[in-house]
Amino acid sequence: MGTPTAPQAPFSLRSAAEAVPPVWLVLAGIVSVQTGAGVAKSLFEALPPAAVVWLRLLASAVLLAVLARPALRGRSRGDWAVVLGYGAALAMMNFFIYQAFARIPLGIAVTIEYLGPLAIAILGSRRRVDLLWALLAGAGVAALSLESGALDPLGVLFAVLAAVSWAGYILMSAATGRRFSGTSGLAIASVAGALLVAPAGIAEGGAALLDWRLLLLGLAIGVLSSVIPYTLELTALRRMPPRVFGVLMSLQPAAAALIGLVLLGELLTVWQWLAVACVIAASAGSTRTSAAEKG
């Protein structure tokens, strides 16, 4: 008789993800987020941005609530204030960036939005070298200003508001993480964000929201933009240094520009690509020097 073989573990998405190098998981998450944004923008002819962002938030809220099953009892008023503030920041970040997507190229909107977390990183530091990264990011903004005539001012304003909301999201995320374990805080915040955007989304979407095909696309956007990247990022962070993760996440603006080109045919000018490059370099540099100081 032959030697019996050891039983194999059943296949799961988590086990499949853990078999992939963490760098590729992060890159796949970035592509997933920006692909979700591209699909969302392609829906704007059938649904207004407010309706699309509501479908995205609704889909991610339902999926996260089912997966996390957060406990609601025994929470203090402070807990609820923090998590609801987190949900409001999440809702506004998505609402404003989708409004920006409707008016300016995907890559430019994400580049401007990325100034939010970059500002949090630089303003929270006392290192002189961060002045260099701030100047580099400023150079990116200056490069964009050279193309101001080609960009919708309202779209730029919405991207700036998304950047401010993203900064608030980061701060509220940290506060929520100290009060809620695992993904329970994110799940509650996602439900709160979906409820907050619901009036505008339903009012603007109207009868089109009854189209099952649009509802499926909304579900796909929620999965691509929230569920898949969050799962991949958590898996990757268990197996890679945070500084490497931060540098890789700096590629978000470039990924958005490339997805905009491939899916939407959005061509950026030389000055706009320079702006993207400046923000990426500033973010990557700030991440690396911060990690070096902590090390």
Summary of the structure (lengths in Angstrom):
residues: 295
radius of gyration: 19.9
end to end distance: 55.8
largest distance: 79.0
contacts: 1021
relative contact order: 0.21
helix: 80%
strand: 0%
